[in-house]
């Protein structure tokens, strides 16, 4: 029982990070109808900027803030310089461009920083606190939960309660009508890319201290898990991304705890295949009305 409780708490902590990364994918999809396969590489690039700043100044928190700012700027840059000029007549075009962007970013990071793993320190202790003799959350886990909670709540409030959020939603679902109403659709699209990249950079800063460290390919497996979480919840559903992230986190924790870590990639792929076969739109996808 103690093992089950520990694995559950650990899975929820990891799932919260997957939820944030899946939320970044959902933001891009809702804004541009593009699955950004370069999200992981862009997040690693922002994390390397944070590593550079933290190493030079000795301040983790300055690097943390700089990583988010770098993510925001990188997302806006990718939209303006690359994705804005891609022909979207075929859904494959932006996918191929995003995969090319992955190779480019990882190659540049490898040339600048090398291919060795660099340490990614956590701002709080990762030693689990014990309650009734059972190891549960660590101070770092609490920090992760609090950070993800603030981000998810802030994004939900922005999209539902602010004029900017309403314009972004309108620009995504009805761009032509939005233009006629005076909405800067291009600006809203860039803002969506920036927000998604910023959230991805935040997720990278939270998950890297729990992995082997910083590396040009450090977010590859995290991206696979987060993409699965987004598909499980539904690419059109921010709440679904959060639930999907927690489900994937629990699945990986249970499989690695009871069956071995070698089976975790297989478990993610099986979950992804099962959802695509049973409910391709995701568990939280709206049910389309059947026309006679």
C-alpha positions, 0 to 999 in steps of 0.5 A, a space after each residue: 500500500 505504501 508503494 502504491 501511495 508513493 507511485 500515485 503521488 509521484 505520477 501526479 507530480 510528473 503528470 502535472 508537468 506533462 499537463 503543462 506541456 500538453 497545454 502548450 500543444 493545445 494552445 498552438 492547435 487551437 490558435 493555428 490548427 498545427 501540431 507543433 512537433 518542435 515544441 520540445 526542442 524549443 523548450 530545451 533551447 529556452 532551458 539552455 538560455 536559463 542554464 547560461 544565465 544561471 551559470 553566469 549569475 549564480 541565480 536560479 530564479 533569474 534563469 527561471 524567469 529568463 527561460 520563460 521570456 526566451 520561450 515567449 520570444 522564441 515562439 513569436 519568432 518561429 511564428 513570424 519568421 517560419 510558420 507564417 510563410 508555410 503553405 497550409 494547403 496540405 496539413 503535412 507542410 507545417 508538420 514537415 517544417 516543424 520536424 526540420 526545425 527540431 533538427 535545426 535547433 538540436 544541431 545548433 544546441 549541440 554545436 554550441 553546448 556540446 552533447 554531454 548532459 549538464 546538471 539541472 538543479 532544483 530550487 527546492 529539496 526533492 527528498 519526499 516528506 513522510 506522512 504516517 511513515 509513508 513517503 509522499 510529496 517533496 517540497 519540489 513536488 509542491 512547487 511543481 503543483 503550485 506552479 502548474 495550478 497558477 498557470 492553468 488557472 491563469 490561462 483559463 481566466 485569460 481565455 474566458 474573462 479577458 478581451 485578449 482571450 476572447 479575440 484569440 478564440 475568435 481568431 482561431 475559430 473564425 479568422 475571416 469573420 474576426 478580420 471583418 470585426 477588426 481583430 488583428 488575427 495575425 497578432 493573435 496567432 503570434 500571441 498564441 505561439 508565444 504563450 505556448 512556447 512560454 508554457 513549454 519552456 516553463 514545463 522544461 524547467 520543471 521536468 529537467 531536474 527530475 531527469 538526467 539533466 540538460 541535453 539537446 534531446 532531453 525533451 524528446 521522450 517528454 514530448 511523446 508523453 505530452 503529445 499522448 496526453 494532449 491526444 487523450 484529452 483532446 487537442 481542442 480541450 485545455 481541461 482535457 490536456 490537464 486530465 490527459 497529463 495526469 493520466 499519462 503521469 499515473 500510467 508511467 509511474 505505475 508501469 515503471 514501479 510495478 513492471 520496470 522502466 523499460 516498458 514505459 515507452 511501450 505503455 505510452 504508445 499503447 495508450 495513444 493507439 487505444 485512444 486513437 482507435 476508440 475515440 480519435 478526437 480525445 476523451 473530452 472532444 465535443 460530440 458532433 451532431 449526426 446529420 440525417 
